[in-house]
């Protein structure tokens, strides 16, 4: 049974400014959009929640023009004043944490604690960005020329395009928008059309904040299909495109943006691995593996997909996994006690079933799960597949709760296997041996952007830079110097003397 009655769901949507039919664009005001009508479907029931009219290219152009005008005004605000607006955004998100977190769970299928946690991540990003607004530092440099001074300064970059995916429908927007805002940039957000209602709700919150603060409408919105994303990537007015999604999408966006010599910040696929050594704390490792592999129904870019077990503990750890997996409560994500909700839609279910069949064909043995659950909604069993070696399917990212189990003899071989995939996002080792831990973290160890010891691959904190290498895209969001991606650097040289010496001892005398 759903934990929200129809009247409760209606009240939740009303609290967040969502109606039965919603426009899909904001340029300082929400306006009627002219694209196809898209229903947001509750993945736990298969029933529609509400609808949004997508933005057309003409609607996008209206948002883009408004974003350019907003940037021209916003860049003149002192950075600490911009930080105050972001502080107010964080406060407004705090007030709406409960309903917005519930909407994330309702629209994506995350369990409630994860939905609330995603909104908390938005709040944390606002707090981080407020501090950054007083630390947009540049270096003072010594010139080789007498009576000269050099320094670096950072200026706002311009309107930023933000393309986000369904699995973190609001947090990734905050990763980018909170920092871009304090840097003096305006933004155009293209969320996934699978999860449009959370975008409408967040944009209404941001609208209230900017209007109350007397700020320009910097938080633009264009909920569109692929054509809108393509237009953003090709738009010379957007010096930076931050795109989160599949490797295929990232390749296309990166190629178009590079063709116009713009900047890309890409957060793409992950195919994350954990190594469990002979001396590992198996109780600790088991708890971490369960959340990393099953949390968000395997639909995080940091989801654990490959588990490398030392042969001496492999049988025991598999026994523990096989005892734990049947006990995972699967069901309504808003219900107390649920630990795994549905996949986001039927396409995701089909992709998971196809991957399982491919794994079988490549020698994999399904130890647990592998089935779609009966009844409404896109529910599946979390799945364990034993592999004798890495195969093509284990080198792919399937956005589902499939965990491949592999064994190893020595740490060097395990690290080599771990790194032998195209992706490089998150990784972890479970060991009580300092040498093994440091080997994994060394330059010859994990080749991922995130490397952990005795914690899982999921659940990164916003204080550290988030992102990965290889086909993960190389982008970094959050962390101490994230602001540099959203600004342009300028080197300034001041001559306060009467002579005009040239650098490198060059002589150029006329007359």
C-alpha positions in Angstrom: 0.0 0.0 0.0 1.3 3.5 -0.8 2.1 5.6 2.3 0.7 8.7 0.7 -3.1 8.9 0.1 -4.3 10.9 -2.9 -5.1 13.9 -0.6 -1.7 13.7 1.0 0.0 13.6 -2.4 -2.1 16.6 -3.5 -1.1 18.5 -0.4 2.6 17.7 -0.9 2.5 18.9 -4.5 0.6 22.0 -3.5 3.1 22.9 -0.8 5.8 22.9 -3.4 3.9 24.9 -6.0 3.2 22.0 -8.3 -0.1 21.7 -10.1 -1.7 19.0 -12.2 -0.3 20.7 -15.3 2.9 22.7 -15.2 4.9 24.8 -17.5 8.5 23.7 -18.3 10.5 26.9 -18.4 11.4 29.8 -16.1 13.1 33.1 -17.2 12.2 35.3 -14.3 8.7 33.9 -14.4 7.2 30.6 -15.3 5.7 30.8 -18.7 3.6 28.5 -20.9 5.8 26.1 -22.9 4.9 24.6 -26.2 6.4 21.2 -26.3 4.9 17.8 -25.7 3.1 17.0 -22.5 5.1 14.6 -20.3 3.6 12.8 -17.3 5.9 12.2 -14.3 5.3 8.6 -13.3 5.6 7.2 -9.8 7.9 4.2 -10.3 6.5 2.5 -7.2 2.9 2.3 -8.7 3.2 3.1 -12.4 0.6 5.9 -11.9 1.0 9.5 -13.0 1.8 12.2 -10.4 1.5 15.3 -12.5 2.4 16.6 -15.9 4.8 19.2 -17.5 4.8 20.7 -20.9 8.3 20.5 -22.3 10.2 23.5 -23.6 10.7 23.9 -27.3 13.7 25.4 -28.9 11.9 28.8 -29.1 11.1 28.5 -25.4 14.8 27.7 -24.7 15.8 30.8 -26.6 13.6 32.9 -24.4 15.3 31.4 -21.3 18.8 31.9 -22.8 18.2 35.5 -23.6 17.0 36.1 -20.0 20.0 34.3 -18.7 22.4 36.5 -20.6 20.7 39.6 -19.2 20.6 38.3 -15.7 24.4 37.6 -15.9 25.2 41.1 -16.9 23.5 42.4 -13.8 24.6 39.6 -11.4 28.3 39.8 -12.2 28.4 43.3 -10.8 27.2 42.2 -7.3 30.1 41.7 -4.8 30.7 38.0 -4.2 29.8 38.1 -0.5 26.4 39.7 -1.5 26.0 36.9 -4.0 26.8 34.5 -1.1 24.0 36.0 0.9 21.5 35.1 -1.7 22.8 31.5 -1.7 22.6 31.5 2.1 18.9 32.5 1.8 18.5 29.7 -0.8 19.9 27.2 1.8 17.5 28.5 4.4 14.5 28.1 2.1 15.6 24.6 1.3 15.8 23.9 5.0 12.2 25.0 5.4 11.1 22.7 2.5 13.4 19.7 3.2 10.6 17.4 4.3 8.2 17.9 1.3 11.0 18.2 -1.3 12.6 15.1 0.0 9.3 13.2 -0.2 8.9 14.4 -3.7 12.3 13.1 -4.7 11.3 9.7 -3.2 7.9 9.9 -5.0 9.3 10.8 -8.4 12.6 8.8 -8.4 11.7 5.8 -6.2 14.5 6.5 -3.6 13.7 5.5 0.0 12.7 8.5 2.1 16.0 8.8 4.0 17.8 9.1 0.7 15.3 11.6 -0.6 15.8 13.7 2.5 19.5 13.2 2.3 19.6 14.5 -1.3 17.9 17.7 -0.1 20.4 17.9 2.8 23.2 17.7 0.2 21.7 20.8 -1.5 21.7 22.6 1.8 25.3 21.6 2.5 26.3 22.8 -0.9 24.7 26.2 -0.2 26.7 26.4 3.1 29.9 25.5 1.3 29.3 28.0 -1.4 28.6 30.8 1.1 32.0 30.3 2.6 33.6 30.3 -0.8 32.0 33.6 -1.6 34.6 35.3 0.6 37.5 33.2 -0.6 37.6 33.7 -4.4 41.3 34.5 -4.1 44.0 35.3 -6.6 47.7 35.2 -6.2 50.0 38.2 -5.9 53.1 37.6 -8.0 56.6 39.1 -8.1 57.5 40.7 -11.5 60.9 40.4 -13.0 60.6 44.1 -14.0 61.4 46.9 -11.6 58.5 49.0 -10.3 56.0 46.5 -11.6 53.4 44.4 -9.8 51.6 41.3 -11.0 48.5 39.5 -9.7 45.8 37.1 -10.7 42.1 37.8 -10.3 39.0 35.7 -11.1 35.9 37.1 -12.9 32.5 35.6 -13.4 32.5 33.3 -16.5 29.0 33.7 -18.0 25.7 31.8 -18.2 26.3 28.2 -17.3 24.4 25.3 -18.8 23.5 22.5 -16.3 22.3 19.2 -17.6 21.3 16.7 -14.9 20.1 13.1 -14.7 17.1 11.5 -13.1 19.0 9.6 -10.3 20.0 12.8 -8.4 17.4 15.1 -9.7 18.1 18.1 -7.4 21.5 17.6 -5.7 23.5 17.8 -8.9 21.8 21.1 -9.7 22.9 22.4 -6.3 26.4 21.2 -6.8 26.6 23.4 -9.8 24.2 26.3 -9.1 25.3 27.2 -5.6 28.9 27.6 -6.6 28.1 29.2 -10.0 25.9 31.7 -8.3 28.5 32.9 -5.8 31.0 33.1 -8.8 28.6 35.6 -10.5 27.2 33.3 -13.2 23.7 32.8 -14.2 22.4 29.4 -15.1 20.1 27.4 -17.4 19.0 24.1 -16.0 17.9 21.2 -18.2 16.8 18.4 -15.9 15.9 14.9 -17.0 12.3 14.8 -18.4 11.9 11.6 -16.4 11.9 13.7 -13.2 10.5 17.1 -14.1 8.5 17.8 -11.0 11.4 18.1 -8.6 12.9 20.7 -11.0 9.7 22.7 -11.0 9.6 22.6 -7.2 13.3 23.7 -6.8 12.9 26.4 -9.4 9.9 27.9 -7.6 11.9 27.9 -4.3 14.8 29.7 -6.1 12.4 32.1 -7.7 11.1 33.2 -4.3 14.6 33.6 -3.0 15.9 35.8 -5.9 12.7 37.9 -5.9 12.9 38.5 -2.1 16.6 39.4 -2.3 16.1 41.7 -5.3 18.5 39.6 -7.3 18.2 39.1 -11.1 16.6 35.8 -12.2 19.8 33.8 -12.4 18.3 30.3 -12.0 16.8 29.7 -15.4 15.0 26.5 -16.3 14.2 24.7 -19.6 12.8 21.2 -19.1 13.2 19.8 -22.6 14.0 16.8 -24.7 17.2 16.0 -26.4 16.9 18.9 -28.8 17.2 21.4 -25.9 20.3 19.7 -24.6 21.8 19.8 -28.1 21.0 23.5 -28.3 22.6 24.2 -25.0 25.8 22.3 -26.0 26.0 24.3 -29.2 25.2 27.7 -27.7 28.2 30.1 -27.8 26.5 32.2 -25.1 27.2 29.4 -22.6 30.9 29.3 -21.9 30.5 26.2 -19.7 28.3 23.2 -19.9 28.1 20.9 -16.9 26.6 17.6 -17.9 25.8 14.6 -15.8 24.6 11.4 -17.4 25.7 8.5 -19.6 29.0 8.2 -21.3 27.2 8.3 -24.7 25.6 11.6 -23.8 28.9 13.0 -22.5 30.8 12.1 -25.7 28.2 14.0 -27.7 28.1 17.0 -25.4 31.9 17.1 -25.1 32.4 17.0 -28.9 30.0 19.8 -29.6 31.3 22.0 -26.8 34.9 21.4 -27.8 34.0 22.3 -31.4 33.1 25.8 -30.3 36.1 25.9 -27.9 33.9 26.0 -24.8 34.4 24.3 -21.5 32.8 21.0 -20.4 32.4 19.7 -16.9 31.4 16.0 -17.4 30.2 13.6 -14.7 29.5 10.4 -16.5 29.4 6.6 -15.9 30.9 4.7 -13.0 31.7 1.0 -12.8 32.9 1.0 -9.3 34.9 -1.7 -7.5 35.7 -2.8 -4.0 38.6 -5.0 -2.9 38.2 -7.1 0.2 41.5 -8.5 1.4 42.3 -11.5 3.6 42.7 -9.4 6.7 39.6 -7.2 6.2 37.0 -6.6 8.8 34.2 -8.7 7.1 31.4 -7.3 9.3 32.3 -3.8 8.3 32.8 -4.7 4.6 29.4 -6.4 4.5 27.5 -3.4 5.7 29.4 -1.2 3.2 28.8 -3.5 0.3 25.1 -3.8 1.0 24.5 -0.1 0.9 26.9 0.5 -2.0 25.4 -2.2 -4.1 21.7 -2.0 -3.2 21.1 1.7 -2.2 19.0 3.7 -4.6 18.3 0.4 -6.3 21.7 0.4 -7.9 21.0 3.7 -9.7 23.9 5.8 -8.3 26.9 6.6 -10.5 28.9 5.5 -7.4 27.0 2.2 -7.0 29.2 -0.8 -6.3 29.1 -3.1 -9.4 32.3 -5.2 -9.0 33.4 -6.9 -5.8 36.8 -8.5 -5.7 37.2 -11.0 -2.9 40.5 -12.6 -1.7 40.2 -16.3 -2.2 40.8 -17.0 1.4 37.7 -15.2 2.5 35.6 -15.5 -0.7 33.4 -18.4 0.4 32.6 -16.9 3.8 31.8 -13.5 2.3 29.6 -15.0 -0.3 27.8 -16.9 2.4 27.2 -13.7 4.3 25.9 -11.9 1.2 23.5 -14.8 0.4 22.2 -14.6 4.0 21.8 -10.8 3.8 20.3 -10.2 0.4 16.9 -12.0 1.1 16.5 -9.8 4.2 16.6 -6.5 2.3 13.1 -5.0 2.5 11.9 -4.0 -1.0 8.8 -1.9 -1.5 7.2 1.5 -1.3 10.1 3.9 -0.9 8.0 6.1 1.4 7.2 3.3 3.8 9.2 3.0 7.1 11.7 0.2 7.0 12.0 0.0 3.2 15.7 -0.2 2.1 15.2 -0.6 -1.7 12.6 1.0 -3.9 11.9 0.5 -7.5 13.9 1.1 -10.6 13.0 4.4 -12.2 10.9 2.9 -15.1 10.3 -0.1 -17.3 13.2 0.7 -19.6 15.5 0.3 -16.6 13.9 -3.0 -15.8 14.4 -4.3 -19.3 18.0 -3.1 -19.3 18.7 -5.0 -16.1 17.1 -8.2 -17.4 19.1 -8.0 -20.6 22.4 -7.5 -18.7 21.7 -10.6 -16.5 21.1 -12.7 -19.6 24.3 -11.4 -21.2 26.2 -12.2 -18.0 24.9 -15.7 -18.1 26.0 -16.1 -21.7 29.4 -14.9 -20.7 29.8 -17.5 -18.0 28.2 -15.8 -15.1 26.3 -17.7 -12.4 23.4 -16.0 -10.7 23.7 -16.7 -7.0 20.7 -14.6 -6.0 18.0 -12.5 -7.5 17.7 -11.8 -11.2 14.0 -11.5 -11.4 11.4 -8.8 -11.7 9.0 -8.7 -8.8 5.3 -9.3 -9.4 2.8 -6.5 -9.0 2.6 -2.8 -9.9 5.7 -0.6 -10.1 9.2 -1.3 -11.5 10.5 -3.5 -8.7 13.3 -6.0 -9.1 15.4 -8.3 -6.9 18.9 -7.2 -6.1 21.2 -9.6 -7.9 24.5 -11.4 -7.2 26.4 -12.9 -10.2 29.5 -14.9 -9.7 32.1 -14.4 -12.5 35.2 -16.5 -13.0 36.9 -13.5 -14.7 36.1 -10.1 -15.9 34.1 -10.2 -19.1 32.7 -7.6 -21.4 29.5 -7.2 -19.4 31.5 -6.5 -16.2 33.2 -3.6 -18.0 29.9 -2.0 -18.7 27.8 0.1 -16.4 24.3 -1.3 -16.0 22.2 1.2 -13.9 20.6 -1.5 -11.7 21.4 -3.5 -8.5 23.6 -6.1 -10.1 26.8 -7.0 -8.2 29.5 -9.1 -10.0 31.6 -11.3 -7.6 35.2 -12.0 -8.6 38.1 -13.6 -6.7 41.8 -12.7 -6.5 45.1 -14.2 -5.2 47.3 -11.2 -4.7 46.7 -7.4 -4.3 48.7 -6.4 -7.4 46.6 -8.6 -9.6 43.4 -7.3 -8.0 44.3 -3.7 -8.5 45.1 -4.5 -12.2 41.7 -6.1 -12.6 40.0 -3.3 -10.8 41.6 -0.7 -13.1 40.9 -2.7 -16.3 37.6 -1.0 -17.2 36.9 2.2 -19.2 35.4 4.0 -16.2 37.2 5.6 -13.2 34.8 7.1 -10.7 34.8 5.5 -7.2 36.7 2.7 -5.5 37.5 1.2 -2.1 39.6 -1.4 -0.3 38.7 -3.1 2.9 41.9 -4.0 4.8 43.5 -3.7 8.2 47.0 -3.7 6.6 48.5 -0.2 6.3 50.7 -1.2 3.4 47.8 -2.6 1.4 45.8 0.5 2.1 48.6 2.9 1.1 49.3 0.7 -2.0 45.7 1.1 -3.1 45.9 4.9 -2.6 49.2 5.3 -4.3 49.9 6.5 -7.8 50.2 2.8 -8.8 46.9 1.9 -7.1 43.3 2.8 -7.9 43.0 5.0 -11.0 39.7 6.5 -9.9 38.8 10.0 -8.8 37.6 8.7 -5.5 39.5 6.0 -3.5 38.4 4.9 -0.1 39.7 2.7 2.7 37.2 0.7 4.9 34.1 2.6 3.6 32.1 1.9 0.5 32.0 3.5 -2.9 28.8 5.5 -2.3 27.9 8.5 -0.1 30.6 11.1 -0.9 30.7 14.3 1.1 30.5 17.6 -0.5 33.7 18.9 1.1 35.7 16.7 -1.3 36.0 17.1 -5.0 33.6 14.7 -6.7 34.3 13.1 -10.1 36.4 10.6 -12.0 38.8 9.8 -14.7 38.7 8.0 -18.1 35.2 7.7 -19.5 33.8 9.1 -16.2 34.7 12.4 -17.9 37.4 14.1 -15.8 35.0 16.7 -14.3 35.1 17.7 -10.6 32.2 19.3 -8.6 32.1 20.4 -5.0 35.4 20.4 -3.0 37.7 23.2 -1.9 38.4 24.9 -5.3 35.3 23.9 -7.3 34.6 27.6 -7.9 37.5 27.9 -10.4 35.5 25.9 -13.0 32.9 28.6 -13.0 35.2 31.6 -13.3 37.8 33.0 -15.7 41.3 33.8 -14.6 42.9 37.1 -15.5 46.6 38.0 -15.0 47.2 41.7 -14.4 50.5 43.6 -14.6 50.8 47.2 -13.3 53.7 49.5 -14.1 53.9 52.2 -11.4 57.3 53.6 -12.6 58.4 55.8 -15.5 60.4 53.2 -17.5 59.1 50.6 -19.8 61.3 47.5 -19.5 60.3 44.4 -21.4 60.2 40.9 -20.1 62.9 38.4 -20.8 65.4 41.3 -21.4 64.0 42.1 -24.8 65.2 45.4 -26.2 63.0 47.5 -28.6 64.2 51.0 -28.9 62.8 53.4 -31.5 64.8 56.5 -32.6 
